[in-house]
Amino acid sequence: MMDRFELDDIKEIHVGDLPAAKKGIIDSLTGKDAYKDEIPFEHMASYKKGHEIGTQVENLLKGDQRDY
């Protein structure tokens, strides 16, 4: 059984530029890099961190696909 995920688990994540990180999350969850080209070079690390967070969220959701 998977450990229960709590929102408090993500309090210590630092993304830098929030708008760039949000776009990374959106791109990750949609499976398209719609916003990547508009991210300035200096905020690319924030975009990548957001993309990683989106992947983690998707993996958590996939792990929670059980019969109800």
Backbone as JSON, one array per atom type, in Angstrom:
{
  "sequence": "MMDRFELDDIKEIHVGDLPAAKKGIIDSLTGKDAYKDEIPFEHMASYKKGHEIGTQVENLLKGDQRDY",
  "N": [[0.84, -1.19, 0.0], [0.5, 2.23, -0.76], [2.17, 4.99, 0.78], [0.38, 7.54, 2.5], [-0.2, 10.57, 0.91], [0.42, 13.85, 1.88], [-0.44, 17.3, 1.86], [1.26, 18.88, 3.32], [3.7, 17.76, 2.84], [4.86, 19.03, 0.7], [5.6, 21.56, 1.41], [8.22, 22.52, 1.73], [9.29, 22.88, -0.77], [11.04, 24.78, -3.07], [10.65, 26.91, -5.72], [11.59, 29.12, -7.04], [11.02, 31.33, -9.52], [7.7, 31.85, -9.56], [5.59, 32.14, -11.63], [6.87, 30.93, -13.87], [7.33, 28.36, -12.89], [4.69, 27.47, -12.52], [3.86, 27.33, -15.18], [5.48, 25.27, -16.01], [4.42, 23.17, -14.54], [1.85, 23.02, -15.67], [2.51, 22.38, -18.34], [3.68, 19.89, -17.92], [1.54, 18.34, -16.9], [-0.26, 18.43, -19.01], [1.12, 17.22, -20.98], [2.31, 18.5, -23.05], [4.61, 20.89, -24.38], [3.76, 23.64, -24.26], [4.27, 26.15, -23.12], [6.99, 26.34, -22.78], [8.82, 27.59, -24.63], [8.4, 30.29, -24.18], [9.54, 30.94, -21.8], [11.87, 32.86, -20.09], [15.46, 32.55, -20.24], [16.7, 32.88, -17.74], [14.78, 32.0, -15.97], [14.4, 29.37, -16.46], [15.2, 27.22, -14.84], [13.28, 27.28, -12.84], [10.99, 26.7, -14.3], [11.62, 24.07, -15.05], [11.67, 22.85, -12.53], [8.99, 23.13, -11.82], [7.92, 21.51, -13.84], [8.89, 19.06, -13.04], [7.53, 18.79, -10.59], [4.91, 18.6, -11.56], [5.08, 16.14, -12.85], [5.49, 14.48, -10.64], [3.05, 14.82, -9.29], [1.29, 13.75, -11.18], [2.19, 11.09, -11.18], [1.53, 10.38, -8.55], [-1.25, 10.53, -8.72], [-1.76, 8.53, -10.61], [-0.95, 6.34, -9.14], [-2.99, 6.18, -7.38], [-5.11, 5.03, -8.6], [-7.46, 3.05, -8.06], [-9.93, 0.48, -7.59], [-13.13, 1.55, -6.7]],
  "CA": [[0.0, 0.0, 0.0], [1.26, 3.46, -0.89], [2.04, 5.93, 1.89], [-0.58, 8.6, 2.25], [0.4, 11.86, 0.54], [-0.14, 15.01, 2.59], [0.0, 18.56, 1.27], [2.39, 19.39, 4.1], [4.92, 17.18, 2.29], [5.45, 19.88, -0.34], [5.83, 22.92, 1.92], [9.62, 22.91, 1.65], [9.74, 22.97, -2.16], [11.31, 26.16, -3.51], [10.66, 26.87, -7.17], [12.14, 30.33, -7.64], [10.02, 32.16, -10.2], [6.42, 31.13, -9.5], [4.89, 32.0, -12.92], [7.56, 29.94, -14.71], [7.08, 27.04, -12.3], [3.3, 27.12, -12.83], [3.81, 26.93, -16.59], [6.11, 23.96, -16.06], [3.43, 22.21, -14.02], [0.81, 22.88, -16.69], [3.06, 21.63, -19.48], [3.88, 18.5, -17.5], [0.26, 17.65, -16.75], [-0.93, 18.32, -20.31], [1.95, 16.42, -21.87], [2.74, 19.37, -24.16], [5.49, 21.98, -23.96], [3.14, 24.83, -24.84], [4.81, 27.39, -22.55], [8.45, 26.26, -22.61], [9.54, 28.55, -25.46], [8.23, 31.67, -23.73], [10.2, 31.12, -20.51], [13.21, 33.44, -20.22], [16.55, 31.66, -19.84], [16.99, 33.02, -16.3], [13.72, 31.34, -15.2], [14.24, 28.0, -16.96], [15.32, 26.27, -13.72], [11.98, 27.28, -12.16], [10.1, 25.96, -15.19], [11.98, 22.65, -14.94], [11.23, 22.39, -11.21], [7.54, 22.98, -11.95], [7.67, 20.35, -14.68], [9.16, 17.9, -12.17], [6.41, 18.7, -9.64], [3.77, 18.09, -12.32], [5.3, 14.7, -13.05], [5.27, 13.82, -9.35], [1.61, 14.84, -9.04], [0.68, 12.76, -12.08], [2.53, 9.75, -10.68], [0.71, 10.15, -7.36], [-2.62, 10.27, -9.16], [-1.77, 7.22, -11.25], [-0.83, 5.36, -8.07], [-4.24, 6.17, -6.62], [-6.17, 4.5, -9.47], [-7.92, 1.76, -7.53], [-11.38, 0.28, -7.73], [-13.92, 2.06, -5.58]],
  "C": [[0.89, 1.25, 0.0], [1.08, 4.33, 0.35], [1.09, 7.04, 1.51], [0.15, 9.92, 1.99], [-0.33, 12.98, 1.27], [0.39, 16.28, 1.94], [1.17, 19.16, 2.04], [3.73, 18.86, 3.57], [5.6, 18.09, 1.28], [5.74, 21.3, 0.13], [7.26, 23.41, 1.72], [10.16, 22.99, 0.22], [9.89, 24.44, -2.54], [11.49, 26.14, -5.02], [11.3, 28.09, -7.81], [11.03, 31.19, -8.21], [8.7, 31.4, -10.31], [5.69, 31.04, -10.84], [5.54, 30.97, -13.85], [7.31, 28.54, -14.2], [5.66, 26.57, -12.61], [3.17, 26.64, -14.28], [4.45, 25.56, -16.78], [5.16, 22.87, -15.59], [2.35, 21.95, -15.07], [1.32, 22.05, -17.87], [3.24, 20.15, -19.12], [2.56, 17.74, -17.48], [-0.49, 17.5, -18.08], [-0.15, 17.46, -21.29], [2.42, 17.19, -23.08], [3.65, 20.45, -23.6], [5.0, 23.3, -24.55], [3.79, 26.13, -24.36], [6.33, 27.45, -22.52], [9.2, 27.34, -23.39], [9.41, 29.99, -25.0], [8.9, 31.94, -22.38], [11.58, 31.72, -20.73], [14.27, 32.5, -19.66], [16.78, 31.7, -18.33], [15.93, 32.37, -15.41], [13.53, 29.88, -15.61], [14.35, 26.97, -15.84], [14.0, 26.17, -12.96], [10.95, 26.5, -12.99], [10.35, 24.46, -15.05], [11.55, 22.08, -13.6], [9.71, 22.19, -11.22], [7.18, 21.75, -12.77], [7.86, 19.06, -13.86], [8.02, 17.69, -11.16], [5.17, 18.14, -10.34], [3.87, 16.6, -12.56], [5.04, 13.93, -11.76], [3.78, 13.75, -9.02], [0.92, 13.79, -9.91], [0.96, 11.34, -11.61], [1.74, 9.41, -9.42], [-0.72, 9.81, -7.75], [-2.74, 8.9, -9.82], [-1.7, 6.11, -10.19], [-2.09, 5.22, -7.26], [-5.4, 5.65, -7.47], [-6.56, 3.09, -8.99], [-9.44, 1.66, -7.7], [-12.1, 0.77, -6.47], [-15.26, 1.38, -5.56]]
}
